[in-house]
Amino acid sequence: MNILDALLPTHAALHAATASRITLHASHPPTQLKYVIVQSPDGRHHPILGSPTIPHSHLVPRGHTPVSAGFALIYANQIQIPQIPSITLNLGPKPNDPHLIRSILNIQ
């Protein structure tokens, strides 16, 4: 284990997930984002995307309940959701998360 793995296990895991896809997309590295799926007061689920430097907990609007969270690796026309949970929300990705994220980014 190197120092990055010890100090930043989430970022090391995210780097490993990104590296596993580099051979397929060598000319276009992915955009890395954090995301939270929130339930609004009316019961609908909405994805919120943010910078990887912002804690997941800071992405949740007042009055909304987080239901899942994780990281999104966004390539030209596809999304990869590594199975890396949010530490600040103690939530991980759910199977429908890629669909919700693709819908707001208009990616088929």
C-alpha atoms as one frame of an Amber mdcrd trajectory, in Angstrom:
protein
   0.000   0.000   0.000   1.415   3.408  -0.930   0.904   6.657   0.959  -1.988
   7.735  -1.307  -3.865   4.518  -0.546  -3.380   5.032   3.179  -4.313   8.718
   3.301  -6.984   8.916   0.640  -8.551   5.477   0.160 -11.582   6.832  -1.729
  -9.445   8.783  -4.171  -7.096   5.834  -4.649 -10.076   3.582  -5.438 -11.460
   6.169  -7.857  -8.060   6.431  -9.554  -7.951   2.638  -9.893 -11.454   2.605
 -11.426 -10.415   5.287 -13.897  -7.184   3.494 -14.771  -9.081   0.291 -15.532
 -10.913   2.085 -18.350  -8.017   4.081 -19.812  -7.213   1.509 -22.492 -10.725
   1.899 -23.913 -10.634   5.692 -23.859  -6.938   6.559 -23.996  -7.440   9.780
 -25.976 -10.251  11.058 -23.731  -9.813  10.658 -19.982 -13.094  10.752 -18.092
 -14.549  13.692 -16.264 -14.726  12.709 -12.601 -17.649  14.006 -10.574 -19.246
  13.299  -7.232 -22.982  12.787  -7.249 -25.857  12.481  -4.825 -29.338  11.250
  -5.661 -31.792  13.125  -3.457 -35.472  12.659  -2.780 -37.356  15.946  -2.914
 -40.300  16.715  -0.622 -42.670  15.631  -3.425 -41.039  12.162  -3.440 -39.194
  12.419  -6.772 -35.516  11.493  -7.107 -33.060  13.993  -8.573 -29.327  13.668
  -9.299 -26.978  16.416  -8.161 -23.478  16.503  -9.614 -20.505  18.300  -8.127
 -16.773  18.689  -8.081 -14.724  15.819  -6.671 -13.268  18.289  -4.159 -16.613
  19.036  -2.471 -17.874  16.643   0.239 -20.977  14.726  -0.822 -22.821  16.095
   2.204 -22.412  19.653   0.861 -24.279  18.741  -2.344 -27.571  17.977  -0.565
 -30.059  20.888  -0.684 -31.989  21.788   2.446 -35.289  19.913   2.621 -34.071
  16.997   0.475 -33.078  13.525   1.640 -30.017  11.794   0.160 -30.826   8.250
  -1.015 -27.590   7.261  -2.778 -24.210   8.765  -3.544 -20.978   7.992  -5.295
 -18.677   8.969  -8.100 -19.355   9.234 -11.816 -16.731   8.773 -14.503 -18.157
  10.468 -17.571 -16.788   9.570 -20.985 -17.953  10.974 -24.337 -21.125   8.883
 -24.526 -21.154   6.683 -21.463 -21.007   6.770 -17.703 -19.243   4.436 -15.319
 -20.300   4.366 -11.662 -17.597   2.664  -9.578 -18.810   0.936  -6.427 -17.216
   3.564  -4.184 -19.462   4.985  -1.463 -19.677   8.456   0.006 -17.926   8.660
   3.352 -19.667  11.869   4.456 -23.169  10.498   3.738 -22.461   6.832   4.464
 -24.309   5.937   1.242 -23.239   4.074  -1.869 -24.400   3.842  -5.471 -27.702
   2.166  -6.408 -28.528   0.373  -9.677 -30.728   3.190 -11.065 -28.132   5.948
 -10.486 -26.534   5.754 -13.974 -29.964   6.123 -15.611 -30.790   9.230 -13.553
 -27.404  10.806 -14.266 -27.585  10.000 -17.994 -31.018  11.650 -18.163 -29.762
  15.021 -16.913 -26.637  14.883 -19.095 -28.669  13.805 -22.140 -26.510  10.724
 -22.689 -28.264   7.694 -24.160
